[in-house]
Amino acid sequence: MKKVQLSGSSRANVGKKDAKAVRDAGLVPCVLYGQGEQTHFSVKTIDIERIVYSPDVFQVELDIDGKKTMGIIQELQQHPLRDTIQHVDFLELKADKAVKVGLPVRLTGKSRGVMAGGRLLQVFRRLNVMALPGDLPEAIIVDITKLRIGQAIRIKDIANEKLRFLDPNNAVIVSVSRARGSVDDSGDDDEEEEVVAETATEAPAAESAE
């Protein structure tokens, strides 16, 4: 997983009035929790936006008044109308303690079914997993090259011993449905075809689910 650095300053006071003053100063109130006492701090709005509004998920090296800690965003509060960042919760990371993370799903390859006129449907844009910080990939990479019309890739097809998926094993990640004008993409090698999925740089193969 990618890492990024973020500097912050401790907050002596907490509460709605103090949080408003922090935001008025161009900062975002934050809290770090998970190991011992909570640490309240603030970061520059422009700095946190670069992390939050990215398609990637990061492990964040927090530098709070010179004290460095690794953390990951666990909860984000945004203004209901303006979508501006109001508050961020960070979970402190420990190498030997699993953490829950929502990882982006990225598709690779050109589906045989799509090239035959089928319609691609990606159900999950993110998948929730539990894993040790050192085992977290940047994304869940799913190869759809051999995916034909009527086939789907499910969570159980991308099993990985280092990741525990928290969504149902039978849930469909991506599928190809028949569309008007599509042609028959079946062949003699139907029984031999596999739908291949991988996590980050690993590529364990799994049979396609009907």
N, C-alpha and C positions, 0 to 999 in steps of 0.2 A: 504494500500500500504506500502511496505517496506521502511524504512528510512535508510540513510547512512550519515556519516559525511565526509566532505572534507575540508581540510585547504588550503588557498591560500594567496598570497601576492599581494598587490596593485601594479599596473604598473603606473609609472609616465609618461611614454611616450607611444604613440600608433603610428601605421603605419607599413608598410611592413618591413622596416629595423629593427625596434624594435621587431616585431613579430618573425623575423628570428633569432635574437639574443636570444630571449626567448626560441625558440625551440632548438637551438644549445646548450643551457644550460640544456637540459633535462626536459624542462617545456612546458606546453601548454597554449597559451594565451586564455583568456576567457572574457566574458562580462556578467554582470548581469543587467537586465532591467525590467521594468514593473511598478515600483513605484518610481516616481521622476527621478533623474538623473541616468545615466548609471554608473556602476562601472566596471572599467577595472582591471583585475587581472590575475594571472597565478597560475597554480597548477602543481604538479609533474606529469609527464607523466604516471608513473607506477600507481599512485593513480586514475587518471581519466580512465585509461584503464580497471581497475577492475569494474568500473561502466558501461562504454560504451559496453564492450564486454561480458556483462552478458545477459542472456535471460530475466531477470527481468527488470522492470521499477521502478525507485526509486524517492522518494522525498529526496532531498539532503539538509542537514544542512550545509550551507557554513559558514566557519569561516575565514573571510578576515581581517587579522591584528587584531584579537580579536573581531570584530563585526560579530555577528551571524545572519544569514538570511536563511529562508527556500526557496528553489528554485527547479526547475525541468528543465531538459534539453529540449530545444525547437528546437535547430538546431545544427547539427554536420557537420563540414567540414573535409574531409579526403583527403590525397594526392591521386591523380588519378592513380598513378602507385603502390605506396608502401602501400596504405591504412592506413598510419599512421595518427593519429589525428592532425589536423592543427589548429582548432579553435572550441570553444564550446560556444554556447549562452545559458544562463540560464534565465528563467523567474521567477521573485520573486513571491512567493505564498502568498495569503491572504485568511484567513479562509472563508470570505464571498464573494469571487470572483471566479466564475467558470473558469476552465482552460481546454484547449484542450490537450488531451493526447492520444497517440497510445498505447493501451493495448494489451498484447499478448493473443492469443486464445489458450486454452489448452483443448484437448479432453480427456474425461474420459469414461470408460466402453468399452465393446466389442459389436460392432454392430451385430445385428442378420443377417443383410444382408451380412456383411463381412464373418461371420461364415458359411453362405450358399454359399460362393464363389464369392460374389460381390466385386467390387473394390471401395475402399474408396478414395474420392477426397476432400482434404481440400483446399478451395479456398482462405480463409483469414487466415493469420498467425497473423495479428494484426487488431484491429478495432479501429477507431478513435471515441473518445467520448468527451463530454463536461460535467464537473461535478465539484462540490465543492471539494477542496483538501481532506476534511475529509470523502468524500463519494467514493473516488477512491479505487477500489479493486486492488489486486495484478495482477489479470488476469480475463479474461472472460472464465469461465469454462462451457463447453458444453458436456452434457451427451449424448453419441451416442448409448447407450445400445439398445434402441427400434427402431433404424434406420434400415429400411429394403431396399431391392433392389428397386430402383426407387424413393426413398424418399430423402428429403433434409431438412436441418434446415436452415432457413433464419433469417436475422437480426430481422424481426418483431416477430419471435418466442421467442426471448430472451429479450423482452421488460422489462425495469427496470425503476421504477419511479425516481431513483436517478441519472440515467445516460441518457444523450441524445446522441444517436448514430448519427454520422455524415455521415455514409455511407448509401446508399439507403436501405429502409426497406425491399424491395423484393430481395435484393442481397443474393445469396446462400453462406453460411459459409462452410458447409460440406455436401456432398451427397454420396450416394452409387449407383453405376451403375452396370448393368449386365456385367458379364465377361464370357469368354468361360469356360465351365465346372461348372458354377454356377447352383444351384438348386432352385426350387420354395420355397420361404420362407413365402408364404402367409398362413393365417389360418383363422379359424372362427371368431377370435377376432379382425380382421382387423379394424373394425369401432371403437373399444374401445381403440386401441393402441394410445399412445401419445408419442411424442418426447419430452423429458425433457431436458431443458437447464437451467443453473444457472450462476449467476455472483458471483464470490468469494464464500462466504459461504451461499448465498441465493439460493433457488431452486424453482422458480416459474415455473409451468408446462405450456406447450403450445402445441397445436395440431400441428402435423407434416404438412409440406407443400408439396403438390404434385409437 
